Amino acid sequence: MMRFMQWLHRWVSLILIVQVVLWLSSGLFFAFTGHHGMSGHQYMEHQHPPMLVDAAPQVGIETVHSEYPDAKTIQLSSVMGIGQYVVTLNDSTVYINANTGTAWETDADLAREIALSSYNGPGEVEQVTPVTGSEEIVGWDDAGFRIDMADDLNTRIYVEAASGQVVDHRNTPWTIADWAFRLHFMDYSGERSFNHLLIWSAGLFALWFSLSGLILLGRNVAQGDFNPRRKATMLEHLQKTGQPVASSCGGGGTCGLCKVTLHGEQLPQPSAAEKAMLSPAELNAGLRLSCQHRVNDKVEIELPNENVATVELQLASKRQLTPSIVELTFSSEQAIDYEAGQFLQFLIPHQEEVLTRHYSVATKADPHKLVFTVRQMPSPSEGVPPGVGSTYLCNLSVGDRIEAIGPFGDFVLTEASPRTQLFIGGGAGIAPLRALLQTEQDTSQPRPCVFFYGARHTSELCYRDEFEQHSGIAYTPVLSEPETSDAWQGATGFVHETVATWLASQDVTAIDVYVCGPPPMLKATMTMLAEAGVPRDRIRFDDFGI
């Protein structure tokens, strides 16, 4: 629950920060623009009430009253010197031509004159367009005219046909101000109201954000995070003393890489993060995430990868496996003792800092030759840079050198058993699975190996020929988006769905499972395996999407 609260708190904060920026920017716009600059009335002439003596009616008020005996009021007005009776009824208003006694009519020519009488700008009439209401005039949906003026502000004047009155002026500064109001009041419907569901939701989000922030703050205080004398976490201690431990989330308990084995009479209780990342068997064996616990003199820490070292690699060759995945082969003068399925942390120079990126070895163990598959991360959108690590590695030239730290990880083969070895992968997750399959097939008595690999198109099937030609591996490629040019006759859909169909006819207690692929695929596969009844202790996975 606390992990979910942290996740939601982070994303709600992002939403609120975006809205706060909109509030501040629109508020500054209001302050600097001023009311007059936003009104749309820069070229609107202030009109005095007309002199009724100039609009002497030819139809008497008694005649109008006899026609509308239920009228609440009858007022004489003037429109461009023409008399007009305004008759107010219980539920409507009627406009009468005081010269003819008929309903008032405004044509395009009269609308043009009325508009010009309310305009004091430098422009000329560009066009007169009949309209029925306008999105620019809230609450007005009657017939009328829009008169466009050819001036520097793109003035629009709206005249109502039924009354011959100027409804309002609009222009470009008003349009900009209108959108600023929408952003400021979160009123994207254009109703010019801040009393709506979206802003209520924003208020509730802000309330929840504040309360969850207080809960998380209280949790940090209780854990002593703000105490300058607090004990360091085991991860901090290991990093400070230069001991080899992997981490990619900064100690947040989300990557699961900083596994250690604790020994002692009383081990710390597993945290929520550990229950999510580690299996019950691992927890019972004393495995913990070093970022989740403080240094304790009564507990001994055993590192899983004590042969970790910093090595210098030289690029020996590279080739394009698929449109997005490059195979890089490095040589090392220093012997590297690693197991299939483990990974190295590459040290990527970037601007004034060094970044770490994890890549699994894609072949069985060879102390002087290491192969990696790197997915080139393109720019997600214009203005956003592509992946730093993958771009740097894929741009290396043969002969270039780079430092890496390792090996790390426990995504390795299970102990010898007669169980079927099931491998499920997708995308760049091919690397550790290929290494594991090669290692298993290299034993004197390989166990039965079944391999399901998911991709979108046939061009993205890494090492397809290698697996199809290997008699010891039951290889099933699955395409989620086969193209017509693929002429594909094999399995289609999502790879975990194909595996679920296969598992339905298998004894799930006689299978060891290895999973590696993109985060959505990994999540869907883990859910499927749980629903299929595969014991959690028989599943090993490598989440390279951290």
C-alpha positions, 0 to 999 in steps of 0.5 A: 500500500505504501509503495502504491501511495509513493507511486501515486504521490509522485504522479499527482505531484507532476500533474499539480506542478503542471497546473501550478505553472499554468496558474502562475503563467496565466496569472502573470498574463492577467497582471501585465495585460490588465482588464482593458487589454483583455476585454476586446473593447479596445476599439469599442465606442462608448454610446450614449442613450439615443435622443428619442425626439429623433425617433418619433414613432408613427405607431402609437404606444396604445396600439402596441399595448392593445396588441400586447395587453399582458406586457410588463413594460413597453419602452421606446428606444432608437436604433440608428435613428429609427424608433423601436418599441421594446416589449417585455413579456413574462417569458420573452422580449419582443422588438417592434418597429415604431414606424410600421408596427411590425417585428423589428428586422435587421438586415446585413446593411443595417447590421453594418451601420450599427457595427460601425456606430460602435467602432472607433478603430482604424479599420474598414469593414471586411465582411458581414456574415450571418451567424446563429450564436457564437462560441465567443459570446457565452449564452448568446445563441440567437440569429445575428451578424458578425462584422469583421473589421480589417484592423491590427486587432482582427476586431469582430463585432456581433449584432443581434438581428432581433433587436438590432443591438451590438452584442459585443466586440471580440478581437485577438487579445480577447482570444488570447485572454480567453484561453488564459482564463480557460487554463487558469480556471481549468475550464476547457469547455469554454463556459467561463466558470470555475465551478465544475468537475475538473477543478473540484477534482484538482482540489481533491487531488491537491488535498490528497497530495497534501495528506499523503505527503504528510503520511510519507513525511511522518514515515520518513521521520519515524525511520529517522531519514531526517536525523543527521545521526541516523544509521546508514542503510545497508546499501549506503554503507556498502556503496560508501565502503566500495563493496560491490552491490548493484542499484538502479533506483537510488534506494527506493526499493523498486529495482530489486538489484541490491539483494544481499543475504543476511545472517543473524539470530533475528533478521529484520522483517521484510518490507512491502518492497521486499515482499513485492520483489522477492519470493517467499523462499528468498525471504525465508533464506534471508535475502533482503534488499539492502536499501530497505534496512539500516546497518545493524551490528547484530546482522552479517551481510553476505554479498551475492556477487563477491567476484565483482570488479571494474574491467576495461572492455574493447569493442571487437565487433558489432552488427545490426540484429534487427532494426532496433537491436545491435549486437556488440562483442567486447574483448577483455584482457582481464578474465571475467568470471561470470555466469550466464544470465548475469549483467554488467554495469557500463559506465557511460560518460555523459556531460560532466557525470558518469551514468550507469546502464545495465546490460546482460551478457548474451552468450554462455560464459567466456572469460575474455569475450562478452556479447551484449544486445543493445536496443537503440532507444530513439527519441520519443518526440521532437526535442527529447533526446534519445536514450543516453546509454544505448546511443553511446554504446551503439555509436562506439567504433571497433577498437573503442574502450569502455569500463564496466563493473560486474558481474551482478545478478542472480538470474541464473539456471536452477540447480540440476533437476529433471524439470522442463526449462521454460524460457519466455522473452521479448525484445532485448530480453533475448540476451540473458535467455540466450546465454541461459539456453546456450549454457543448458544445451552445453551440459552433458545431459541438457534438460528439456528446453522450451522457448517462447519469444515475442516480437512485432514483426519477423524482422524483429526476431533476434537469432531466429535461425540459431534457435530454429536450427537447434534440435534441443530447443522447442522454439516458438516465435510469436508475432503481435503485429505481423505484416502482410509482407511477413507471410507469417504462418506461426503463432500470433498475438501476445507471447504470454497468451500463447504460453498460457495455451501451452501451459494448459496442457502441462504439469505446472509443478514440473517446470522451471520458468525464466522470464525477461522482456519489456515491463508490460510483457513481464507484468502480463506474463507474471500475472498469467503464470500466477493464474496458471498455478506455477509456483512462485519459487519456480519463476525467475525473472529479470526486469531490464526495464528499471 
